[in-house]
Amino acid sequence: MKKYSYVGVAFIILIFGIYAVPKIVNKFNTPTLVTIAKAPSFEFTNQDGKLISDSFYDKKVYVVEFFFTTCPTICPKMNENMQKIQNEFYGNPDFGIASFSINPKYDTPEILKEYAKVHGATSKNWNFLTGEQDKIYELANTGFTLYAGEDSNAEGGFEHSGMFALVDKNGNIRSRLDEYGNPIAFYDGLNPQGVQQIKEDIKILLKE
């Protein structure tokens, strides 16, 4: 068997360390969060029948989603993950959630209140919002650029994005960069990695 000298082994370890250590360090670097756009203004009715506008979230970090209560596909998973996010920051007055129904004709405040109860949405800063459908669709598609629309061929009759938007205390949509240095823009509300990423980034924004 070929034997290596201590000097040779030490050299190999040194070279490995030079290349491995930066990768380990980078893994634990705090993500850089960039501004995607200014979050749009809105005013809708929540599950308690109160008018809620974007001013409710002034000086708060908040997460935005579009959903509907009778959704048979991705919404239950989205709100299961949203509840996890709620619980991570429960009781923090500087954190909130805004869930906009894309089927407001059915999703009345009463329906939304029961839905919130069933899904463990107990934070006073988590609003389930309903209002004029055209305005909600404009908010989704133009304001946040998170797709929402009616589709008779889709299960439940509607289609929408499964992504979450993250808004900082100054009303800016923020996100981290991907491995290539490009903004991810939104966070995957169906994927454990996306949920973990948004939790990490909420913590960063709360400190700003």
C-alpha positions in Angstrom: 0.0 0.0 0.0 1.3 3.4 -0.9 2.1 5.7 2.0 1.7 9.4 2.0 3.9 11.7 4.0 2.6 13.9 6.7 3.5 16.9 4.6 1.5 15.6 1.7 -1.6 15.0 3.9 -1.3 18.4 5.5 -1.1 20.0 2.0 -4.3 18.2 0.9 -6.1 19.3 4.1 -5.0 22.9 3.6 -6.2 22.9 0.0 -9.5 21.3 0.9 -10.0 23.9 3.7 -9.3 26.8 1.4 -12.2 25.8 -0.9 -14.5 24.3 1.6 -14.6 27.0 4.3 -16.0 29.8 2.1 -18.8 27.5 1.0 -19.6 26.7 4.6 -19.5 30.4 5.6 -21.6 31.4 2.6 -24.3 28.9 3.7 -24.8 30.8 6.9 -24.6 34.3 5.5 -27.6 36.6 6.1 -29.5 36.8 2.8 -29.5 40.2 1.1 -33.1 41.4 0.6 -33.8 43.6 -2.4 -36.8 45.8 -3.2 -39.1 44.4 -5.9 -41.7 47.2 -6.1 -43.9 49.4 -4.0 -46.8 47.4 -2.6 -50.2 48.6 -3.9 -52.8 50.4 -1.9 -56.0 48.5 -1.0 -59.2 48.7 1.1 -61.4 45.7 1.7 -63.6 44.1 4.3 -62.2 41.6 6.7 -63.7 38.6 8.5 -65.1 40.8 11.3 -66.8 43.1 8.9 -64.3 45.9 9.3 -62.8 48.0 6.5 -59.1 47.2 6.3 -56.7 49.2 4.2 -53.0 49.0 3.6 -52.6 51.6 6.3 -53.4 48.8 8.8 -50.0 47.4 8.0 -48.1 50.6 8.3 -44.8 49.9 10.1 -45.5 46.2 10.0 -43.9 43.4 8.1 -46.6 41.4 6.4 -47.2 38.4 4.1 -49.8 38.5 1.2 -51.6 35.6 -0.4 -54.6 35.1 -2.8 -56.9 32.2 -2.1 -60.6 31.2 -1.9 -62.3 29.2 0.8 -63.8 26.5 -1.4 -60.5 25.8 -3.1 -60.0 22.0 -3.4 -56.4 22.1 -4.5 -53.5 24.3 -3.2 -55.3 26.6 -0.7 -55.5 24.2 2.2 -51.7 23.6 2.0 -51.0 27.3 1.6 -53.0 28.2 4.7 -51.5 25.3 6.6 -48.1 26.9 5.9 -49.4 30.4 6.6 -50.5 29.2 10.0 -46.9 28.0 10.6 -45.7 31.5 9.7 -48.3 33.0 12.0 -47.2 30.8 14.9 -43.5 31.6 14.3 -44.2 35.3 15.0 -47.3 35.0 17.2 -47.9 38.0 19.4 -45.5 40.2 17.5 -47.3 43.5 16.9 -45.0 44.3 14.0 -46.0 41.3 12.0 -49.2 40.6 10.0 -50.9 38.6 7.2 -53.3 39.6 4.5 -55.3 36.9 2.7 -57.4 38.1 -0.2 -60.3 36.0 -1.5 -60.5 35.7 -5.3 -64.1 34.5 -4.9 -65.6 37.4 -3.0 -69.2 36.7 -4.2 -69.2 33.6 -2.1 -66.6 34.5 0.5 -68.5 36.9 2.7 -67.1 38.1 6.0 -69.1 35.4 7.8 -67.7 32.6 5.5 -64.2 34.0 6.0 -64.6 34.2 9.8 -65.5 30.5 9.9 -62.7 29.6 7.6 -60.2 31.6 9.8 -61.4 29.7 12.8 -61.1 26.3 11.2 -57.6 27.1 9.9 -56.3 28.4 13.3 -55.9 32.0 12.1 -56.1 33.5 15.6 -53.7 36.5 15.2 -55.4 39.8 15.4 -53.1 41.0 12.6 -54.2 38.2 10.1 -57.0 39.6 8.0 -59.1 37.6 5.5 -60.3 40.1 3.0 -63.2 40.3 0.6 -64.7 43.0 -1.7 -65.3 43.8 -5.3 -63.9 41.0 -7.5 -62.6 43.3 -10.2 -60.6 45.3 -7.6 -59.2 42.2 -6.0 -58.1 40.8 -9.4 -56.5 44.1 -10.2 -54.7 44.0 -6.9 -53.5 40.5 -7.6 -52.6 40.7 -11.2 -51.4 44.3 -11.6 -50.6 45.3 -8.0 -48.7 42.3 -6.7 -48.3 40.4 -10.0 -49.6 37.3 -8.4 -51.9 35.6 -10.9 -55.6 35.2 -10.0 -58.5 34.5 -12.4 -61.7 32.6 -13.1 -61.4 29.4 -15.0 -64.4 27.1 -15.5 -62.0 24.2 -16.4 -60.0 24.5 -13.2 -61.0 22.6 -10.0 -63.1 24.9 -8.0 -63.6 27.3 -10.9 -60.6 29.6 -10.2 -56.9 29.6 -10.7 -54.3 31.5 -8.6 -50.7 31.6 -7.6 -49.4 29.6 -4.7 -46.7 32.2 -4.0 -46.5 34.5 -1.0 -45.4 38.1 -1.2 -43.4 39.7 1.5 -43.8 43.4 2.4 -41.5 45.4 4.7 -42.4 48.1 7.2 -42.2 50.8 4.6 -44.6 49.2 2.2 -42.1 47.7 -0.2 -42.3 44.2 -1.7 -39.0 42.5 -0.8 -37.3 39.3 -1.6 -33.9 37.5 -1.3 -31.6 36.7 -4.2 -31.2 33.2 -5.7 -27.9 31.5 -6.1 -27.3 33.4 -9.4 -27.9 36.8 -7.8 -31.4 37.3 -9.2 -34.4 38.3 -7.0 -36.8 35.4 -6.4 -39.6 38.0 -6.1 -42.0 35.7 -4.2 -41.9 32.7 -1.9 -43.3 29.3 -2.6 -46.2 28.9 -0.2 -46.4 25.2 -1.0 -42.8 24.2 -0.5 -41.2 23.8 3.0 -38.0 25.5 1.7 -40.0 28.5 0.6 -41.8 28.7 3.9 -38.4 28.5 5.7 -37.0 31.2 3.5 -39.8 33.6 4.2 -39.6 33.0 7.9 -35.9 33.8 7.8 -36.5 36.9 5.8 -39.3 38.1 8.0 -36.9 38.1 10.9 -34.5 40.2 8.9 -37.1 42.8 8.0 -38.5 43.0 11.6 -35.0 44.2 12.7 -34.8 46.9 10.0 
